[in-house]
Structures are given as C-alpha cells and as structure tokens.
C-alpha cells in the first residue's frame, strides 16, 4: 500500500504539488512558497532546468543549447534575481549584433544591428541606415514595415490566424530583407521562418523587443553553464524557500476526492495536496489531465513542436574574437564562444545554434560535420588553418512549440475547470513564443491563480502579473 505524505514537513497552511522541474515549475514553486504555501516539486529527470541544462563531456561542461534573453524579458530577469544568478548572466550595455555575410565582398562582409539611446523608433534609425546587408531601397521599406508592425493591436485575435511571411510580402519586404533582418531575429526567437509563423506571435516579438523601449532588445546570456543557474542555484533557492524537491520522480497519475483534495501518484508514494500545477510539456499534460479538466483537451495534441539543432566545435586555437555573431548567406545561424563557460583551457569552443532545424535534426554527425566546418571556414578565416579537436551535436527534437498560424487558439490559460488544478509551461497562453521568458511567465500566472483560490497573498507577483497581462 502506498504511503500518503504531505508536501513539506509540519502541519497547517495550504499545500501544493508542482509537477515538472523546468523553468515554469521552478518559478511556480518559488512563487507559491514565497506566499507561505508548503510545496513539493516533482521532476522525472535527474536534474532541474527542463530543456535549458548542462552535461559533462570529458572535462567540459556543455550546455545542450545556446539560450539568450532580452532586457524586455522581465519575467526571466525576475527569475535570475530570485535565484541570485543575475550577475552570472549579464545583459549587454547596449544592443550590438555583428552580422557576417559569408557571400559578401571583402571589406563589406560585416554589418551590425544595434541601437542608440534615442526614443523609439529613432533608436534603430542609425543602425538601419548603415546596415550594409540591405540596399537603400530595402532599408526604407524595412522602416515602413516596422512602423506598420508597431501599429498592430496584439489583442486582435485575427493576427494569430495570419501568416507573418505573407504580411511581410504585402508590406514590400524582399527575400533578402526577410533573410537579412526579419528571419535573422525571428528564427532565433520563434523557432520558425516567417512563412511558418503566426503574425500575432511575430508581431509580439518585434513590437516588444524592438519597438517598445530603446533598451528592450539588449541581449543577455549565461556566462556560466546553464546547469549552474537552472539546477544548482535554482535548487538552492528552492531549498531556502522550504520546497521539497524530488528528482528522478515521475508522476503517473493525479486525481481528486469529493472534498477537492488532490492525490499525486508517483512510484511507491502518493503525495496529497490542496493544489496541483502541471508544469510539463503539452502532451504529458494531456495524459495527466483528469476528465473534464479542459473543454477540449485534444487541442493540446494539436500544438505542434519544432526542433533545434546545436553544433559544437572545439578548435586548437582562437578563431573568433567576439563573443557571438549571426550569419547570412550560410546555413550557419548564430555562433557563440563558450570557451570560458565550458571550462576549456586550451583552444576555443564555438556553439552553433540552429533553429527551425526540421531538415537537419536527424542527419548523421558526419554529414553535419561536412556541412558546417567548411561554412565556419568561410565565415572565419582564422579557422582555415586550425585543427578541430572535437565536433559533436546535441538535438532537441521537441525544443519548442511550433508558432504556426492558429496556434494561439490551442494554448490554454493557467486555470482548468478542475478546482485546484493549474497549468504552466511555455506552451500555455502567455502571449509569448516558446522562450525562457514564456516559461517563467506561465509559472507566475499559475502561481497567481492558485494563490488567489487559496486566499494567499500575491503582492510579491503583482508587478509581474500586470506586465504579463
């Protein structure tokens, strides 16, 4: 017979179980615990962090993929502050993205996307005016399209059903402009090319990131392994908050009794609680949801997924002098220097982040090596004489939900029809694409809904709620 336990030792006060230890689940657990709820966090993997994690490869600490955030990502910035990790993932002082065109003529291969301190939209004017990867006519048309995008109402549900690529074509954007600007940003944030993206999600990305505040698009990234943030520091914060955290613990079912209490079944144990939050991928949530919790649970299975491929190259010498760059005229998308973060002592470690990788995600390593090493040599002349000490790939076949037109109507909110049961995850209705920011915001929303039902204070989340609304 299974043992019935409470989420945390002691008695009195509401209890909660959070299923899933990714950013959404960690955020939910911290927000609930900060309001005096006794929380158990259950994660099936041997670590926390979800799909933003690290692993060991020999002496190196490797991130499964390169993750960045922007200054406008107030939820993730709150998360970093909450786990005392902000100093380990600093933001740029000012947006600056080097863009290398592999097919460009010598002396004109490098362009930059940056901003000034001028008000929106003038903060981007100088960068656009000097962006040599577009013609003068293309730059003018980009400016007009940006102003049209700024005028869109993100609350209009009709935007979700429209195609971003078609919208760009209708607003005079050439194939080159889409490649050199709109997809350069959009593929990395949406994990889809413009033609496969919802206009609603794309407009949200560009309006929030580039057209809301001069510094909104300043880029931040972890200067340490992701596991140090999302596992080590997150676990420390959870422990300090009194959360009982169990890894290698997969939930098999959840159910409620006639009194509205919830039981969460794991191998060898039943965890009892007043509230349950499912902070797991949409298909797993579908399988765990009790009957009647959502009006149309099958919609969760209609939310598609999109892959991300990461290519890792270790050189015997330094071949890149900047921390990162984006590429044009090449299958290479974004390249980051991970040498120091990984612990590499000699040579240089470059990580290539390849989003919307449907056509490459299952290719053999040998084929990827044959494609990407020559491309790096085209982009980085110093790589041409360097020895490749190691080459490997990491694959996230279901890295994000697919931001296809119409996906918005499939994404559920935090509340279900079952009292005391809530949903969290970047795939829920946050208004954001599948990013770390969306995951954190979903956890904030789920915690806020649960705290409201439990009659617990949520003043500590009010500012985030207002921004997420």
Phi and psi in degrees as a GROMACS rama.xvg file:
@    title "Ramachandran Plot"
@    xaxis  label "Phi"
@    yaxis  label "Psi"
@TYPE xy
-70.3808  148.147  UNK-2
-82.5355  138.821  UNK-3
-103.126  125.178  UNK-4
-126.816  164.053  UNK-5
-94.0258  156.32  UNK-6
-57.8438  -40.2439  UNK-7
-138.409  150.331  UNK-8
-57.2648  153.809  UNK-9
96.6608  177.896  UNK-10
-133.384  165.399  UNK-11
89.7441  143.99  UNK-12
86.5641  157.748  UNK-13
-70.345  155.512  UNK-14
-124.538  153.703  UNK-15
-146.933  149.206  UNK-16
-118.567  128.202  UNK-17
-108.056  122.798  UNK-18
-99.9278  111.39  UNK-19
117.071  126.443  UNK-20
-111.022  29.2504  UNK-21
-80.1713  -167.906  UNK-22
-62.233  -36.0845  UNK-23
-64.421  -45.5261  UNK-24
-68.8095  -41.4706  UNK-25
-61.5501  -45.1467  UNK-26
-60.0454  -47.2876  UNK-27
-57.817  -47.4671  UNK-28
-62.2135  -44.4189  UNK-29
-64.67  -43.646  UNK-30
-64.7465  -38.2871  UNK-31
-69.1289  -46.3494  UNK-32
-63.3949  -36.7376  UNK-33
-64.2691  -19.7538  UNK-34
-98.7741  11.4643  UNK-35
91.1439  9.36238  UNK-36
-84.8712  139.981  UNK-37
-87.2149  118.281  UNK-38
-119.182  139.403  UNK-39
-114.61  130.018  UNK-40
-109.722  124.758  UNK-41
-116.226  125.719  UNK-42
-131.944  130.071  UNK-43
-73.949  -28.0452  UNK-44
-78.1199  169.08  UNK-45
-80.6651  6.93304  UNK-46
-150.832  166.851  UNK-47
-94.8989  169.156  UNK-48
113.843  -10.3425  UNK-49
60.0606  -127.713  UNK-50
-93.2013  13.91  UNK-51
-121.455  81.2555  UNK-52
-138.774  176.365  UNK-53
-126.758  160.456  UNK-54
-148.288  166.365  UNK-55
-94.9227  136.69  UNK-56
-131.665  95.6985  UNK-57
64.7442  -126.29  UNK-58
-86.8058  -5.37106  UNK-59
-91.0824  146.752  UNK-60
-104.821  116.091  UNK-61
-111.269  131.526  UNK-62
-81.1073  140.393  UNK-63
-63.195  -25.3725  UNK-64
-164.508  160.651  UNK-65
-82.9869  124.76  UNK-66
-119.871  136.286  UNK-67
-128.674  166.354  UNK-68
-140.494  169.825  UNK-69
-118.462  163.819  UNK-70
-60.0496  -29.1891  UNK-71
-73.9447  -6.16623  UNK-72
-82.2846  73.4096  UNK-73
-66.3938  -30.5102  UNK-74
-66.7617  -49.9985  UNK-75
-66.2518  -34.9219  UNK-76
-64.5742  -38.2076  UNK-77
-60.5785  -43.363  UNK-78
-59.9671  -46.7185  UNK-79
-59.8248  -43.0755  UNK-80
-62.211  -40.7644  UNK-81
-65.9805  -30.5462  UNK-82
-99.8167  10.5641  UNK-83
59.7352  41.6902  UNK-84
-118.934  4.60137  UNK-85
-59.7529  -38.2382  UNK-86
-68.5277  -18.4433  UNK-87
-90.5744  -7.35045  UNK-88
-137.039  66.968  UNK-89
-72.8659  157.858  UNK-90
-92.0915  152.413  UNK-91
-58.9869  148.974  UNK-92
-64.1401  -33.8809  UNK-93
-157.158  137.251  UNK-94
-47.7156  127.271  UNK-95
-153.973  108.79  UNK-96
-117.889  108.589  UNK-97
-70.7886  132.751  UNK-98
-123.394  113.939  UNK-99
-99.1694  128.267  UNK-100
-100.102  110.802  UNK-101
-62.6246  -27.2721  UNK-102
-96.3593  4.81952  UNK-103
-73.3835  157.833  UNK-104
-75.6765  151.544  UNK-105
-53.9967  134.789  UNK-106
89.3244  -12.4638  UNK-107
-129.465  24.0619  UNK-108
-83.7499  -24.6757  UNK-109
-103.494  122.266  UNK-110
-121.138  170.524  UNK-111
-139.158  142.982  UNK-112
-111.519  119.505  UNK-113
-149.154  -170.895  UNK-114
-147.985  163.058  UNK-115
-111.49  -174.578  UNK-116
-89.6795  5.02472  UNK-117
-66.4586  160.883  UNK-118
-65.263  158.767  UNK-119
-65.8057  138.12  UNK-120
-94.1193  7.92612  UNK-121
-65.1757  -19.1294  UNK-122
-62.1253  -22.9808  UNK-123
-102.462  -4.00266  UNK-124
-61.3499  -46.6645  UNK-125
-63.1687  -43.6246  UNK-126
-61.7825  -44.5239  UNK-127
-66.2276  -39.3587  UNK-128
-65.4856  -26.6225  UNK-129
-109.813  9.66454  UNK-130
-77.3645  98.8685  UNK-131
-74.2103  -6.53262  UNK-132
-80.034  -3.30061  UNK-133
-125.271  150.964  UNK-134
-73.6652  167.485  UNK-135
-59.1205  -41.4845  UNK-136
-65.1539  -41.1088  UNK-137
-65.1537  -38.8321  UNK-138
-62.9957  -41.5024  UNK-139
-62.9275  -42.9718  UNK-140
-67.6954  -34.6491  UNK-141
-60.7654  -43.9845  UNK-142
-59.8254  -42.8771  UNK-143
-66.6398  -39.9113  UNK-144
-65.4862  -37.441  UNK-145
-63.3446  -40.5524  UNK-146
-66.2469  -37.733  UNK-147
-65.4083  -39.3236  UNK-148
-64.434  -40.0757  UNK-149
-61.5548  -28.6027  UNK-150
-82.3889  -7.34389  UNK-151
-71.2058  145.377  UNK-152
-93.8492  109.138  UNK-153
-64.3848  -17.3989  UNK-154
-81.8427  -5.6708  UNK-155
-77.8497  112.324  UNK-156
-64.2397  -19.5621  UNK-157
-64.5906  -25.0834  UNK-158
-64.0985  -31.8814  UNK-159
-63.3573  -32.9587  UNK-160
-82.8883  -12.1142  UNK-161
-90.7805  159.145  UNK-162
-98.7458  126.894  UNK-163
-65.0549  -38.4398  UNK-164
-61.6488  -43.062  UNK-165
-65.4472  -37.8923  UNK-166
-62.6915  -42.7731  UNK-167
-63.4845  -41.6556  UNK-168
-62.2447  -42.3633  UNK-169
-65.5698  -20.9468  UNK-170
-105.004  27.8419  UNK-171
77.7272  19.6178  UNK-172
-88.3021  124.446  UNK-173
-75.098  166.498  UNK-174
-58.669  -39.001  UNK-175
-65.251  -41.1324  UNK-176
-64.7013  -38.8175  UNK-177
-63.388  -45.4446  UNK-178
-66.126  -45.7247  UNK-179
-84.5579  -11.1053  UNK-180
-138.62  -63.3591  UNK-181
-64.4331  -46.5626  UNK-182
-77.2181  -27.1604  UNK-183
-55.7593  -42.4884  UNK-184
-85.535  -45.5636  UNK-185
-66.1635  -41.7879  UNK-186
-62.0315  -39.2483  UNK-187
-70.422  -30.3954  UNK-188
-97.2087  -33.1754  UNK-189
-97.5486  -20.9298  UNK-190
62.926  40.6441  UNK-191
-164.436  149.964  UNK-192
-73.7559  164.52  UNK-193
-56.6525  -39.3447  UNK-194
-66.8672  -16.8193  UNK-195
-107.221  10.3413  UNK-196
-111.662  144.879  UNK-197
-66.2624  133.245  UNK-198
-60.6501  -36.1706  UNK-199
-59.949  -47.3121  UNK-200
-70.2187  -40.1581  UNK-201
-64.4215  -43.7063  UNK-202
-61.526  -38.0529  UNK-203
-61.8536  -44.4162  UNK-204
-61.3758  -49.9761  UNK-205
-74.7377  -38.3918  UNK-206
-66.1656  -44.0757  UNK-207
-73.7997  -45.1952  UNK-208
-77.6432  -38.1613  UNK-209
-113.673  -17.5597  UNK-210
-126.794  18.6894  UNK-211
-107.744  -39.5545  UNK-212
-152.349  144.84  UNK-213
-53.7127  -37.4206  UNK-214
-96.9347  7.653  UNK-215
-59.8028  -34.1277  UNK-216
-95.5733  5.89976  UNK-217
-55.9817  134.828  UNK-218
-96.8985  137.945  UNK-219
-125.21  150.668  UNK-220
-155.78  159.278  UNK-221
-71.4012  128.789  UNK-222
-95.2051  8.17068  UNK-223
-129.771  168.199  UNK-224
-58.5203  143.711  UNK-225
-57.4587  -33.9418  UNK-226
-62.0269  -28.3954  UNK-227
-65.9153  -33.5383  UNK-228
-82.4245  -59.4006  UNK-229
-82.6791  -12.4564  UNK-230
-114.87  -63.8588  UNK-231
-63.359  -57.1798  UNK-232
-69.6052  -35.6702  UNK-233
-63.8653  -42.1922  UNK-234
-63.4706  -39.8831  UNK-235
-62.472  -42.164  UNK-236
-65.9172  -40.6013  UNK-237
-63.6148  -44.4955  UNK-238
-60.2814  -44.0717  UNK-239
-64.5214  -30.0288  UNK-240
-82.378  -4.54356  UNK-241
87.8879  12.5604  UNK-242
-77.3951  133.459  UNK-243
-84.8064  116.608  UNK-244
-110.938  126.074  UNK-245
-124.265  117.909  UNK-246
-99.3005  172.984  UNK-247
53.1616  34.7975  UNK-248
-129.941  99.1859  UNK-249
-95.4432  128.593  UNK-250
-77.1183  131.968  UNK-251
-101.98  -26.6904  UNK-252
-166.045  159.452  UNK-253
-133.195  150.392  UNK-254
-155.869  159.109  UNK-255
-122.598  156.033  UNK-256
-103.489  -176.469  UNK-257
-66.3493  -17.454  UNK-258
-92.7325  2.29873  UNK-259
84.0138  7.42056  UNK-260
-82.3935  148.67  UNK-261
-108.152  144.921  UNK-262
-122.027  128.968  UNK-263
-113.852  118.935  UNK-264
-93.3855  124.987  UNK-265
-126.764  162.952  UNK-266
-54.04  118.745  UNK-267
82.2811  5.2539  UNK-268
-158.195  150.719  UNK-269
-121.885  124.573  UNK-270
-101.87  123.712  UNK-271
-93.9184  143.184  UNK-272
-161.592  161.037  UNK-273
-79.6446  -30.9849  UNK-274
-135.867  142.892  UNK-275
-128.922  135.226  UNK-276
-119.719  122.013  UNK-277
-91.0733  105.256  UNK-278
-112.424  60.5882  UNK-279
-128.795  167.009  UNK-280
-57.2103  158.702  UNK-281
-60.6381  -35.9658  UNK-282
-70.9161  -37.823  UNK-283
-67.4955  -39.2271  UNK-284
-61.9004  -42.9229  UNK-285
-56.3852  -43.2429  UNK-286
-70.435  -25.6706  UNK-287
-93.3104  -19.2516  UNK-288
-63.6711  131.419  UNK-289
-71.5434  158.744  UNK-290
-59.3733  134.502  UNK-291
88.5249  -3.26392  UNK-292
-69.5085  -32.4849  UNK-293
-128.065  148.529  UNK-294
-64.6745  -38.8543  UNK-295
-135.31  72.0963  UNK-296
-60.6728  -23.3598  UNK-297
-64.0945  -18.9485  UNK-298
-62.9852  -28.5569  UNK-299
-61.4389  -34.1765  UNK-300
-77.3209  -13.6028  UNK-301
-85.5239  -12.0508  UNK-302
-74.8847  111.715  UNK-303
-73.3464  173.278  UNK-304
-124.931  158.441  UNK-305
-134.82  141.048  UNK-306
-91.5155  160.077  UNK-307
-131.567  130.863  UNK-308
-106.131  136.389  UNK-309
-122.253  126.995  UNK-310
-107.551  128.365  UNK-311
-116.902  125.762  UNK-312
-129.93  127.458  UNK-313
-108.879  118.749  UNK-314
-101.297  159.712  UNK-315
-82.5198  -4.14731  UNK-316
-151.077  172.247  UNK-317
-77.7359  126.816  UNK-318
-120.654  -10.6751  UNK-319
-129.813  126.904  UNK-320
-96.8754  -7.52378  UNK-321
-113.24  161.947  UNK-322
-69.5531  -26.8839  UNK-323
-165.614  166.565  UNK-324
-157.654  161.175  UNK-325
-108.331  154.302  UNK-326
-122.603  148.541  UNK-327
-123.907  160.839  UNK-328
64.9251  25.439  UNK-329
-156.273  151.972  UNK-330
-65.0889  -19.035  UNK-331
-65.3698  135.363  UNK-332
-104.917  -73.7152  UNK-333
-127.636  138.665  UNK-334
-125.845  130.796  UNK-335
-123.477  143.741  UNK-336
-85.1026  113.631  UNK-337
-111.417  18.9212  UNK-338
-57.5917  -58.325  UNK-339
-66.5474  -43.2756  UNK-340
-61.9445  -33.2628  UNK-341
-80.9382  -16.4952  UNK-342
90.5321  9.39398  UNK-343
-66.2332  131.87  UNK-344
-101.19  -23.472  UNK-345
-134.584  137.953  UNK-346
88.2766  -158.065  UNK-347
-142.026  142.876  UNK-348
-114.397  115.922  UNK-349
-108.833  137.119  UNK-350
-116.569  124.663  UNK-351
-101.435  123.236  UNK-352
-101.475  115.448  UNK-353
-116.511  98.2213  UNK-354
-84.9206  169.97  UNK-355
47.9415  49.5991  UNK-356
-96.6852  35.5205  UNK-357
-55.8518  -34.9937  UNK-358
-86.6304  -6.61113  UNK-359
-121.304  -13.226  UNK-360
-59.2371  -28.3371  UNK-361
-108.372  9.72543  UNK-362
-69.2367  146.765  UNK-363
-62.7481  152.6  UNK-364
-57.4887  -39.1922  UNK-365
-61.0102  -39.7648  UNK-366
-68.5126  -38.6894  UNK-367
-68.3889  -38.3696  UNK-368
-62.6508  -44.3313  UNK-369
-64.5631  -27.5553  UNK-370
-84.4314  -46.6184  UNK-371
-87.3549  -30.4183  UNK-372
-64.3656  -45.7119  UNK-373
-62.3962  -33.2407  UNK-374
-66.8126  -40.0023  UNK-375
-63.9464  -35.5249  UNK-376
-67.9285  -34.3998  UNK-377
-64.6489  -39.8329  UNK-378
-81.8225  -34.0154  UNK-379
-123.909  96.7277  UNK-380
-54.0906  -32.0686  UNK-381
-67.3982  -16.8638  UNK-382
-78.7197  -14.057  UNK-383
-68.1683  -28.5648  UNK-384
-106.572  7.0852  UNK-385
-89.4792  149.6  UNK-386
-89.6496  135  UNK-387
-86.7304  111.361  UNK-388
-82.7412  -28.1209  UNK-389
-158.416  147.992  UNK-390
-145.544  123.644  UNK-391
-152.027  166.585  UNK-392
-129.994  152.263  UNK-393
-122.464  143.142  UNK-394
-128.276  126.791  UNK-395
-115.524  96.5446  UNK-396
-70.1725  -26.9976  UNK-397
-122.961  53.0976  UNK-398
-62.2698  -40.8243  UNK-399
-141.62  168.596  UNK-400
-77.3177  151.837  UNK-401
-79.7996  126.439  UNK-402
-84.5751  42.8398  UNK-403
-69.5743  155.311  UNK-404
-54.8674  132.863  UNK-405
94.6093  -6.79789  UNK-406
-67.2  -25.907  UNK-407
-59.07  -36.4576  UNK-408
-72.5555  -13.6011  UNK-409
-91.016  -17.8489  UNK-410
-84.4346  118.362  UNK-411
-80.8778  159.611  UNK-412
-79.5993  -174.897  UNK-413
-70.7498  -33.5517  UNK-414
-83.7164  143.076  UNK-415
-111.636  178.256  UNK-416
-81.3802  -7.194  UNK-417
-92.9294  114.505  UNK-418
-55.5642  130.56  UNK-419
87.944  2.37808  UNK-420
-118.416  128.226  UNK-421
-133.212  161.851  UNK-422
-119.218  143.95  UNK-423
-143.613  155.268  UNK-424
147.105  152.994  UNK-425
-62.3806  -17.7301  UNK-426
-83.2098  -9.45192  UNK-427
-77.946  176.989  UNK-428
-79.5315  71.9371  UNK-429
-91.2271  -15.6172  UNK-430
86.9649  -9.87239  UNK-431
-104.725  155.768  UNK-432
-69.2396  -179.889  UNK-433
-77.1924  86.7227  UNK-434
-127.424  171.92  UNK-435
-60.8658  -35.4472  UNK-436
-61.697  -44.6504  UNK-437
-62.4592  -40.1421  UNK-438
-61.4974  -46.8935  UNK-439
-64.6453  -44.6916  UNK-440
-61.3097  -36.53  UNK-441
-64.7604  -38.3481  UNK-442
-65.9007  -38.8669  UNK-443
-62.7959  -44.0999  UNK-444
-64.7419  -43.9574  UNK-445
-64.0574  -43.7003  UNK-446
-63.3567  -41.6636  UNK-447
-62.2526  -42.8569  UNK-448
-63.6148  -42.9708  UNK-449
-65.637  -43.0709  UNK-450
-65.1123  -37.2266  UNK-451
-61.2593  -42.9858  UNK-452
-68.7504  -32.4338  UNK-453
-83.8883  -7.52908  UNK-454
71.3779  28.7802  UNK-455
-100.868  155.655  UNK-456
-66.6699  143.239  UNK-457
-134.091  25.1595  UNK-458
-59.2505  -32.0618  UNK-459
-67.1504  -12.5961  UNK-460
-112.701  -2.62451  UNK-461
-57.5716  -43.4304  UNK-462
-62.0095  -41.8379  UNK-463
-67.6656  -39.7079  UNK-464
-59.5641  -44.6887  UNK-465
-62.7147  -39.6266  UNK-466
-72.5267  -29.8048  UNK-467
-82.0823  -15.1691  UNK-468
